[in-house]
């Protein structure tokens, strides 16, 4: 992805970080149940976009990683899914 476009997309996101060819964000919740509820909402977003993040749940922390696996790089879809996830997060 073009560096100028990448930087613009990153400015539009809340607290995502760039790690190689992925964008990553951690969410912390009060308990495991809240973390799972959030993961289910992320699943709905992923299905809507037909684009799925890697998800790690460690008790009350959910780590999301987005990249387009087929090209091993970021695409517009990654940023759209991230924006939709931002819309449901605190």
PDB file as gemmi writes it, atoms N, CA and C in Angstrom:
CRYST1    1.000    1.000    1.000  90.00  90.00  90.00 P 1                      
ATOM      1  N   UNK A   1       0.847  -1.178   0.000  1.00  0.00           N  
ATOM      2  CA  UNK A   1       0.000   0.000   0.000  1.00  0.00           C  
ATOM      3  C   UNK A   1       0.891   1.239   0.000  1.00  0.00           C  
ATOM      4  N   UNK A   2       0.496   2.212  -0.747  1.00  0.00           N  
ATOM      5  CA  UNK A   2       1.199   3.489  -0.840  1.00  0.00           C  
ATOM      6  C   UNK A   2       1.328   4.108   0.556  1.00  0.00           C  
ATOM      7  N   UNK A   3       2.516   4.620   0.879  1.00  0.00           N  
ATOM      8  CA  UNK A   3       2.788   5.156   2.213  1.00  0.00           C  
ATOM      9  C   UNK A   3       1.887   6.344   2.555  1.00  0.00           C  
ATOM     10  N   UNK A   4       1.604   7.195   1.608  1.00  0.00           N  
ATOM     11  CA  UNK A   4       0.731   8.354   1.850  1.00  0.00           C  
ATOM     12  C   UNK A   4      -0.679   7.894   2.201  1.00  0.00           C  
ATOM     13  N   UNK A   5      -1.192   6.946   1.445  1.00  0.00           N  
ATOM     14  CA  UNK A   5      -2.526   6.407   1.711  1.00  0.00           C  
ATOM     15  C   UNK A   5      -2.541   5.682   3.057  1.00  0.00           C  
ATOM     16  N   UNK A   6      -1.499   4.916   3.326  1.00  0.00           N  
ATOM     17  CA  UNK A   6      -1.389   4.193   4.600  1.00  0.00           C  
ATOM     18  C   UNK A   6      -1.444   5.170   5.768  1.00  0.00           C  
ATOM     19  N   UNK A   7      -0.656   6.240   5.697  1.00  0.00           N  
ATOM     20  CA  UNK A   7      -0.641   7.222   6.783  1.00  0.00           C  
ATOM     21  C   UNK A   7      -2.006   7.883   6.965  1.00  0.00           C  
ATOM     22  N   UNK A   8      -2.683   8.177   5.872  1.00  0.00           N  
ATOM     23  CA  UNK A   8      -4.012   8.778   5.969  1.00  0.00           C  
ATOM     24  C   UNK A   8      -4.987   7.822   6.658  1.00  0.00           C  
ATOM     25  N   UNK A   9      -4.960   6.568   6.268  1.00  0.00           N  
ATOM     26  CA  UNK A   9      -5.841   5.574   6.905  1.00  0.00           C  
ATOM     27  C   UNK A   9      -5.535   5.447   8.397  1.00  0.00           C  
ATOM     28  N   UNK A  10      -4.265   5.425   8.750  1.00  0.00           N  
ATOM     29  CA  UNK A  10      -3.885   5.269  10.159  1.00  0.00           C  
ATOM     30  C   UNK A  10      -4.405   6.442  10.994  1.00  0.00           C  
ATOM     31  N   UNK A  11      -4.426   7.637  10.437  1.00  0.00           N  
ATOM     32  CA  UNK A  11      -4.935   8.811  11.153  1.00  0.00           C  
ATOM     33  C   UNK A  11      -6.429   8.703  11.423  1.00  0.00           C  
ATOM     34  N   UNK A  12      -7.140   7.947  10.601  1.00  0.00           N  
ATOM     35  CA  UNK A  12      -8.588   7.814  10.736  1.00  0.00           C  
ATOM     36  C   UNK A  12      -8.992   6.764  11.768  1.00  0.00           C  
ATOM     37  N   UNK A  13      -8.024   5.988  12.245  1.00  0.00           N  
ATOM     38  CA  UNK A  13      -8.310   4.919  13.210  1.00  0.00           C  
ATOM     39  C   UNK A  13      -7.993   5.375  14.625  1.00  0.00           C  
ATOM     40  N   UNK A  14      -8.628   4.710  15.605  1.00  0.00           N  
ATOM     41  CA  UNK A  14      -8.388   5.020  17.015  1.00  0.00           C  
ATOM     42  C   UNK A  14      -7.501   3.957  17.653  1.00  0.00           C  
ATOM     43  N   UNK A  15      -6.266   4.328  17.916  1.00  0.00           N  
ATOM     44  CA  UNK A  15      -5.331   3.501  18.697  1.00  0.00           C  
ATOM     45  C   UNK A  15      -4.935   2.175  18.054  1.00  0.00           C  
ATOM     46  N   UNK A  16      -4.967   2.108  16.742  1.00  0.00           N  
ATOM     47  CA  UNK A  16      -4.417   0.945  16.051  1.00  0.00           C  
ATOM     48  C   UNK A  16      -2.933   1.225  15.807  1.00  0.00           C  
ATOM     49  N   UNK A  17      -2.125   0.183  15.797  1.00  0.00           N  
ATOM     50  CA  UNK A  17      -0.703   0.358  15.495  1.00  0.00           C  
ATOM     51  C   UNK A  17      -0.349  -0.467  14.262  1.00  0.00           C  
ATOM     52  N   UNK A  18       0.653   0.005  13.569  1.00  0.00           N  
ATOM     53  CA  UNK A  18       1.144  -0.683  12.388  1.00  0.00           C  
ATOM     54  C   UNK A  18       2.255  -1.628  12.815  1.00  0.00           C  
ATOM     55  N   UNK A  19       2.101  -2.911  12.490  1.00  0.00           N  
ATOM     56  CA  UNK A  19       3.122  -3.919  12.803  1.00  0.00           C  
ATOM     57  C   UNK A  19       3.386  -4.695  11.531  1.00  0.00           C  
ATOM     58  N   UNK A  20       4.449  -4.331  10.829  1.00  0.00           N  
ATOM     59  CA  UNK A  20       4.764  -4.973   9.554  1.00  0.00           C  
ATOM     60  C   UNK A  20       3.679  -4.685   8.548  1.00  0.00           C  
ATOM     61  N   UNK A  21       3.083  -5.738   8.012  1.00  0.00           N  
ATOM     62  CA  UNK A  21       2.023  -5.579   7.023  1.00  0.00           C  
ATOM     63  C   UNK A  21       0.642  -5.815   7.642  1.00  0.00           C  
ATOM     64  N   UNK A  22       0.516  -5.470   8.940  1.00  0.00           N  
ATOM     65  CA  UNK A  22      -0.745  -5.632   9.663  1.00  0.00           C  
ATOM     66  C   UNK A  22      -1.036  -4.395  10.497  1.00  0.00           C  
ATOM     67  N   UNK A  23      -2.316  -4.231  10.840  1.00  0.00           N  
ATOM     68  CA  UNK A  23      -2.688  -3.260  11.857  1.00  0.00           C  
ATOM     69  C   UNK A  23      -3.225  -4.038  13.044  1.00  0.00           C  
ATOM     70  N   UNK A  24      -2.896  -3.549  14.243  1.00  0.00           N  
ATOM     71  CA  UNK A  24      -3.154  -4.300  15.467  1.00  0.00           C  
ATOM     72  C   UNK A  24      -3.754  -3.369  16.522  1.00  0.00           C  
ATOM     73  N   UNK A  25      -4.687  -3.929  17.288  1.00  0.00           N  
ATOM     74  CA  UNK A  25      -5.266  -3.175  18.400  1.00  0.00           C  
ATOM     75  C   UNK A  25      -5.643  -4.134  19.505  1.00  0.00           C  
ATOM     76  N   UNK A  26      -5.400  -3.707  20.745  1.00  0.00           N  
ATOM     77  CA  UNK A  26      -5.824  -4.480  21.916  1.00  0.00           C  
ATOM     78  C   UNK A  26      -6.949  -3.744  22.620  1.00  0.00           C  
ATOM     79  N   UNK A  27      -7.920  -4.513  23.067  1.00  0.00           N  
ATOM     80  CA  UNK A  27      -9.052  -3.992  23.830  1.00  0.00           C  
ATOM     81  C   UNK A  27      -9.052  -4.704  25.178  1.00  0.00           C  
ATOM     82  N   UNK A  28      -9.223  -3.946  26.249  1.00  0.00           N  
ATOM     83  CA  UNK A  28      -9.281  -4.530  27.592  1.00  0.00           C  
ATOM     84  C   UNK A  28     -10.682  -4.333  28.162  1.00  0.00           C  
ATOM     85  N   UNK A  29     -11.209  -5.391  28.737  1.00  0.00           N  
ATOM     86  CA  UNK A  29     -12.563  -5.387  29.283  1.00  0.00           C  
ATOM     87  C   UNK A  29     -12.530  -5.727  30.770  1.00  0.00           C  
ATOM     88  N   UNK A  30     -13.661  -5.598  31.409  1.00  0.00           N  
ATOM     89  CA  UNK A  30     -13.743  -5.870  32.855  1.00  0.00           C  
ATOM     90  C   UNK A  30     -13.611  -7.352  33.178  1.00  0.00           C  
ATOM     91  N   UNK A  31     -14.055  -8.198  32.224  1.00  0.00           N  
ATOM     92  CA  UNK A  31     -14.029  -9.630  32.501  1.00  0.00           C  
ATOM     93  C   UNK A  31     -14.068 -10.411  31.182  1.00  0.00           C  
ATOM     94  N   UNK A  32     -13.981 -11.713  31.302  1.00  0.00           N  
ATOM     95  CA  UNK A  32     -13.956 -12.607  30.152  1.00  0.00           C  
ATOM     96  C   UNK A  32     -15.243 -12.526  29.343  1.00  0.00           C  
ATOM     97  N   UNK A  33     -16.367 -12.456  30.011  1.00  0.00           N  
ATOM     98  CA  UNK A  33     -17.666 -12.404  29.329  1.00  0.00           C  
ATOM     99  C   UNK A  33     -17.764 -11.173  28.427  1.00  0.00           C  
ATOM    100  N   UNK A  34     -17.348 -10.019  28.928  1.00  0.00           N  
ATOM    101  CA  UNK A  34     -17.367  -8.802  28.112  1.00  0.00           C  
ATOM    102  C   UNK A  34     -16.439  -8.947  26.902  1.00  0.00           C  
ATOM    103  N   UNK A  35     -15.298  -9.581  27.111  1.00  0.00           N  
ATOM    104  CA  UNK A  35     -14.363  -9.804  26.005  1.00  0.00           C  
ATOM    105  C   UNK A  35     -15.005 -10.680  24.931  1.00  0.00           C  
ATOM    106  N   UNK A  36     -15.675 -11.746  25.358  1.00  0.00           N  
ATOM    107  CA  UNK A  36     -16.342 -12.633  24.396  1.00  0.00           C  
ATOM    108  C   UNK A  36     -17.489 -11.945  23.668  1.00  0.00           C  
ATOM    109  N   UNK A  37     -18.240 -11.120  24.374  1.00  0.00           N  
ATOM    110  CA  UNK A  37     -19.326 -10.371  23.733  1.00  0.00           C  
ATOM    111  C   UNK A  37     -18.765  -9.480  22.630  1.00  0.00           C  
ATOM    112  N   UNK A  38     -17.647  -8.830  22.911  1.00  0.00           N  
ATOM    113  CA  UNK A  38     -16.992  -7.981  21.918  1.00  0.00           C  
ATOM    114  C   UNK A  38     -16.528  -8.808  20.720  1.00  0.00           C  
ATOM    115  N   UNK A  39     -15.937  -9.955  20.982  1.00  0.00           N  
ATOM    116  CA  UNK A  39     -15.463 -10.828  19.902  1.00  0.00           C  
ATOM    117  C   UNK A  39     -16.627 -11.230  18.997  1.00  0.00           C  
ATOM    118  N   UNK A  40     -17.772 -11.523  19.580  1.00  0.00           N  
ATOM    119  CA  UNK A  40     -18.941 -11.880  18.773  1.00  0.00           C  
ATOM    120  C   UNK A  40     -19.380 -10.718  17.884  1.00  0.00           C  
ATOM    121  N   UNK A  41     -19.326  -9.501  18.398  1.00  0.00           N  
ATOM    122  CA  UNK A  41     -19.657  -8.325  17.585  1.00  0.00           C  
ATOM    123  C   UNK A  41     -18.648  -8.150  16.454  1.00  0.00           C  
ATOM    124  N   UNK A  42     -17.374  -8.373  16.757  1.00  0.00           N  
ATOM    125  CA  UNK A  42     -16.332  -8.309  15.720  1.00  0.00           C  
ATOM    126  C   UNK A  42     -16.605  -9.374  14.659  1.00  0.00           C  
ATOM    127  N   UNK A  43     -17.037 -10.544  15.091  1.00  0.00           N  
ATOM    128  CA  UNK A  43     -17.376 -11.607  14.146  1.00  0.00           C  
ATOM    129  C   UNK A  43     -18.474 -11.198  13.186  1.00  0.00           C  
ATOM    130  N   UNK A  44     -19.478 -10.492  13.693  1.00  0.00           N  
ATOM    131  CA  UNK A  44     -20.556 -10.005  12.825  1.00  0.00           C  
ATOM    132  C   UNK A  44     -20.019  -9.020  11.783  1.00  0.00           C  
ATOM    133  N   UNK A  45     -19.144  -8.128  12.216  1.00  0.00           N  
ATOM    134  CA  UNK A  45     -18.524  -7.166  11.289  1.00  0.00           C  
ATOM    135  C   UNK A  45     -17.702  -7.902  10.240  1.00  0.00           C  
ATOM    136  N   UNK A  46     -16.921  -8.868  10.686  1.00  0.00           N  
ATOM    137  CA  UNK A  46     -16.066  -9.629   9.762  1.00  0.00           C  
ATOM    138  C   UNK A  46     -16.900 -10.353   8.710  1.00  0.00           C  
ATOM    139  N   UNK A  47     -17.974 -10.956   9.141  1.00  0.00           N  
ATOM    140  CA  UNK A  47     -18.845 -11.664   8.198  1.00  0.00           C  
ATOM    141  C   UNK A  47     -19.475 -10.695   7.195  1.00  0.00           C  
ATOM    142  N   UNK A  48     -19.875  -9.531   7.672  1.00  0.00           N  
ATOM    143  CA  UNK A  48     -20.480  -8.524   6.799  1.00  0.00           C  
ATOM    144  C   UNK A  48     -19.512  -8.127   5.676  1.00  0.00           C  
ATOM    145  N   UNK A  49     -18.238  -8.012   6.021  1.00  0.00           N  
ATOM    146  CA  UNK A  49     -17.220  -7.587   5.057  1.00  0.00           C  
ATOM    147  C   UNK A  49     -16.553  -8.761   4.333  1.00  0.00           C  
ATOM    148  N   UNK A  50     -16.823  -9.973   4.779  1.00  0.00           N  
ATOM    149  CA  UNK A  50     -16.115 -11.156   4.251  1.00  0.00           C  
ATOM    150  C   UNK A  50     -14.600 -10.954   4.369  1.00  0.00           C  
ATOM    151  N   UNK A  51     -14.207 -10.434   5.535  1.00  0.00           N  
ATOM    152  CA  UNK A  51     -12.797 -10.135   5.796  1.00  0.00           C  
ATOM    153  C   UNK A  51     -12.586 -10.304   7.297  1.00  0.00           C  
ATOM    154  N   UNK A  52     -11.714 -11.214   7.687  1.00  0.00           N  
ATOM    155  CA  UNK A  52     -11.671 -11.677   9.065  1.00  0.00           C  
ATOM    156  C   UNK A  52     -10.333 -11.377   9.744  1.00  0.00           C  
ATOM    157  N   UNK A  53     -10.384 -10.754  10.921  1.00  0.00           N  
ATOM    158  CA  UNK A  53      -9.153 -10.504  11.665  1.00  0.00           C  
ATOM    159  C   UNK A  53      -8.682 -11.765  12.375  1.00  0.00           C  
ATOM    160  N   UNK A  54      -7.407 -11.777  12.699  1.00  0.00           N  
ATOM    161  CA  UNK A  54      -6.906 -12.777  13.636  1.00  0.00           C  
ATOM    162  C   UNK A  54      -7.271 -12.248  15.019  1.00  0.00           C  
ATOM    163  N   UNK A  55      -7.783 -13.118  15.872  1.00  0.00           N  
ATOM    164  CA  UNK A  55      -8.257 -12.709  17.193  1.00  0.00           C  
ATOM    165  C   UNK A  55      -7.615 -13.593  18.256  1.00  0.00           C  
ATOM    166  N   UNK A  56      -7.043 -12.928  19.259  1.00  0.00           N  
ATOM    167  CA  UNK A  56      -6.498 -13.641  20.417  1.00  0.00           C  
ATOM    168  C   UNK A  56      -7.231 -13.115  21.643  1.00  0.00           C  
ATOM    169  N   UNK A  57      -7.775 -14.040  22.435  1.00  0.00           N  
ATOM    170  CA  UNK A  57      -8.462 -13.672  23.672  1.00  0.00           C  
ATOM    171  C   UNK A  57      -7.637 -14.221  24.829  1.00  0.00           C  
ATOM    172  N   UNK A  58      -7.243 -13.327  25.732  1.00  0.00           N  
ATOM    173  CA  UNK A  58      -6.513 -13.722  26.935  1.00  0.00           C  
ATOM    174  C   UNK A  58      -7.258 -13.129  28.126  1.00  0.00           C  
ATOM    175  N   UNK A  59      -8.177 -13.908  28.655  1.00  0.00           N  
ATOM    176  CA  UNK A  59      -9.083 -13.526  29.732  1.00  0.00           C  
ATOM    177  C   UNK A  59      -9.871 -12.272  29.361  1.00  0.00           C  
ATOM    178  N   UNK A  60      -9.418 -11.075  29.758  1.00  0.00           N  
ATOM    179  CA  UNK A  60     -10.194  -9.865  29.496  1.00  0.00           C  
ATOM    180  C   UNK A  60      -9.566  -8.969  28.424  1.00  0.00           C  
ATOM    181  N   UNK A  61      -8.567  -9.479  27.740  1.00  0.00           N  
ATOM    182  CA  UNK A  61      -7.889  -8.711  26.685  1.00  0.00           C  
ATOM    183  C   UNK A  61      -8.123  -9.395  25.349  1.00  0.00           C  
ATOM    184  N   UNK A  62      -8.542  -8.593  24.366  1.00  0.00           N  
ATOM    185  CA  UNK A  62      -8.746  -9.086  23.009  1.00  0.00           C  
ATOM    186  C   UNK A  62      -7.766  -8.361  22.101  1.00  0.00           C  
ATOM    187  N   UNK A  63      -6.944  -9.125  21.409  1.00  0.00           N  
ATOM    188  CA  UNK A  63      -5.999  -8.551  20.450  1.00  0.00           C  
ATOM    189  C   UNK A  63      -6.489  -8.887  19.046  1.00  0.00           C  
ATOM    190  N   UNK A  64      -6.659  -7.838  18.234  1.00  0.00           N  
ATOM    191  CA  UNK A  64      -7.105  -7.998  16.853  1.00  0.00           C  
ATOM    192  C   UNK A  64      -5.968  -7.651  15.917  1.00  0.00           C  
ATOM    193  N   UNK A  65      -5.787  -8.470  14.904  1.00  0.00           N  
ATOM    194  CA  UNK A  65      -4.782  -8.207  13.878  1.00  0.00           C  
ATOM    195  C   UNK A  65      -5.453  -8.311  12.525  1.00  0.00           C  
ATOM    196  N   UNK A  66      -5.318  -7.261  11.729  1.00  0.00           N  
ATOM    197  CA  UNK A  66      -5.898  -7.231  10.387  1.00  0.00           C  
ATOM    198  C   UNK A  66      -4.815  -7.120   9.336  1.00  0.00           C  
ATOM    199  N   UNK A  67      -4.919  -7.954   8.321  1.00  0.00           N  
ATOM    200  CA  UNK A  67      -4.093  -7.892   7.128  1.00  0.00           C  
ATOM    201  C   UNK A  67      -4.852  -8.659   6.049  1.00  0.00           C  
ATOM    202  N   UNK A  68      -4.475  -8.435   4.819  1.00  0.00           N  
ATOM    203  CA  UNK A  68      -5.087  -9.206   3.740  1.00  0.00           C  
ATOM    204  C   UNK A  68      -4.140 -10.357   3.436  1.00  0.00           C  
ATOM    205  N   UNK A  69      -4.483 -11.533   3.934  1.00  0.00           N  
ATOM    206  CA  UNK A  69      -3.598 -12.692   3.863  1.00  0.00           C  
ATOM    207  C   UNK A  69      -3.241 -13.080   2.428  1.00  0.00           C  
ATOM    208  N   UNK A  70      -4.166 -12.901   1.508  1.00  0.00           N  
ATOM    209  CA  UNK A  70      -3.918 -13.346   0.127  1.00  0.00           C  
ATOM    210  C   UNK A  70      -2.786 -12.579  -0.551  1.00  0.00           C  
ATOM    211  N   UNK A  71      -2.534 -11.335  -0.098  1.00  0.00           N  
ATOM    212  CA  UNK A  71      -1.444 -10.560  -0.710  1.00  0.00           C  
ATOM    213  C   UNK A  71      -0.354 -10.203   0.303  1.00  0.00           C  
ATOM    214  N   UNK A  72      -0.532 -10.647   1.549  1.00  0.00           N  
ATOM    215  CA  UNK A  72       0.444 -10.383   2.622  1.00  0.00           C  
ATOM    216  C   UNK A  72       0.717  -8.888   2.772  1.00  0.00           C  
ATOM    217  N   UNK A  73      -0.351  -8.095   2.723  1.00  0.00           N  
ATOM    218  CA  UNK A  73      -0.225  -6.644   2.847  1.00  0.00           C  
ATOM    219  C   UNK A  73      -1.575  -6.079   3.274  1.00  0.00           C  
ATOM    220  N   UNK A  74      -1.597  -4.786   3.527  1.00  0.00           N  
ATOM    221  CA  UNK A  74      -2.832  -4.108   3.896  1.00  0.00           C  
ATOM    222  C   UNK A  74      -3.587  -3.641   2.664  1.00  0.00           C  
ATOM    223  N   UNK A  75      -4.907  -3.693   2.756  1.00  0.00           N  
ATOM    224  CA  UNK A  75      -5.768  -3.190   1.695  1.00  0.00           C  
ATOM    225  C   UNK A  75      -6.851  -2.312   2.319  1.00  0.00           C  
ATOM    226  N   UNK A  76      -7.647  -1.706   1.465  1.00  0.00           N  
ATOM    227  CA  UNK A  76      -8.754  -0.867   1.924  1.00  0.00           C  
ATOM    228  C   UNK A  76      -9.684  -1.654   2.848  1.00  0.00           C  
ATOM    229  N   UNK A  77      -9.872  -2.931   2.566  1.00  0.00           N  
ATOM    230  CA  UNK A  77     -10.776  -3.754   3.397  1.00  0.00           C  
ATOM    231  C   UNK A  77     -10.322  -3.795   4.853  1.00  0.00           C  
ATOM    232  N   UNK A  78      -9.014  -3.885   5.074  1.00  0.00           N  
ATOM    233  CA  UNK A  78      -8.504  -3.926   6.447  1.00  0.00           C  
ATOM    234  C   UNK A  78      -8.920  -2.668   7.205  1.00  0.00           C  
ATOM    235  N   UNK A  79      -8.792  -1.538   6.549  1.00  0.00           N  
ATOM    236  CA  UNK A  79      -9.109  -0.276   7.207  1.00  0.00           C  
ATOM    237  C   UNK A  79     -10.611  -0.092   7.388  1.00  0.00           C  
ATOM    238  N   UNK A  80     -11.407  -0.575   6.466  1.00  0.00           N  
ATOM    239  CA  UNK A  80     -12.857  -0.481   6.629  1.00  0.00           C  
ATOM    240  C   UNK A  80     -13.328  -1.342   7.799  1.00  0.00           C  
ATOM    241  N   UNK A  81     -12.796  -2.546   7.911  1.00  0.00           N  
ATOM    242  CA  UNK A  81     -13.153  -3.407   9.034  1.00  0.00           C  
ATOM    243  C   UNK A  81     -12.702  -2.762  10.350  1.00  0.00           C  
ATOM    244  N   UNK A  82     -11.498  -2.203  10.371  1.00  0.00           N  
ATOM    245  CA  UNK A  82     -10.995  -1.541  11.581  1.00  0.00           C  
ATOM    246  C   UNK A  82     -11.901  -0.377  11.978  1.00  0.00           C  
ATOM    247  N   UNK A  83     -12.340   0.413  11.015  1.00  0.00           N  
ATOM    248  CA  UNK A  83     -13.242   1.536  11.321  1.00  0.00           C  
ATOM    249  C   UNK A  83     -14.558   1.033  11.896  1.00  0.00           C  
ATOM    250  N   UNK A  84     -15.088  -0.031  11.338  1.00  0.00           N  
ATOM    251  CA  UNK A  84     -16.327  -0.586  11.859  1.00  0.00           C  
ATOM    252  C   UNK A  84     -16.132  -1.138  13.271  1.00  0.00           C  
ATOM    253  N   UNK A  85     -14.987  -1.738  13.527  1.00  0.00           N  
ATOM    254  CA  UNK A  85     -14.695  -2.218  14.882  1.00  0.00           C  
ATOM    255  C   UNK A  85     -14.578  -1.033  15.831  1.00  0.00           C  
ATOM    256  N   UNK A  86     -13.929   0.047  15.395  1.00  0.00           N  
ATOM    257  CA  UNK A  86     -13.838   1.249  16.230  1.00  0.00           C  
ATOM    258  C   UNK A  86     -15.235   1.771  16.588  1.00  0.00           C  
ATOM    259  N   UNK A  87     -16.180   1.616  15.691  1.00  0.00           N  
ATOM    260  CA  UNK A  87     -17.528   2.146  15.943  1.00  0.00           C  
ATOM    261  C   UNK A  87     -18.254   1.387  17.053  1.00  0.00           C  
ATOM    262  N   UNK A  88     -17.816   0.174  17.369  1.00  0.00           N  
ATOM    263  CA  UNK A  88     -18.479  -0.592  18.433  1.00  0.00           C  
ATOM    264  C   UNK A  88     -17.639  -0.643  19.716  1.00  0.00           C  
ATOM    265  N   UNK A  89     -16.439  -0.099  19.667  1.00  0.00           N  
ATOM    266  CA  UNK A  89     -15.583  -0.173  20.849  1.00  0.00           C  
ATOM    267  C   UNK A  89     -15.665   1.119  21.657  1.00  0.00           C  
ATOM    268  N   UNK A  90     -15.292   0.988  22.912  1.00  0.00           N  
ATOM    269  CA  UNK A  90     -15.387   2.130  23.820  1.00  0.00           C  
ATOM    270  C   UNK A  90     -14.330   3.162  23.555  1.00  0.00           C  
TER     271      UNK A  90                                                      
END                                                                             
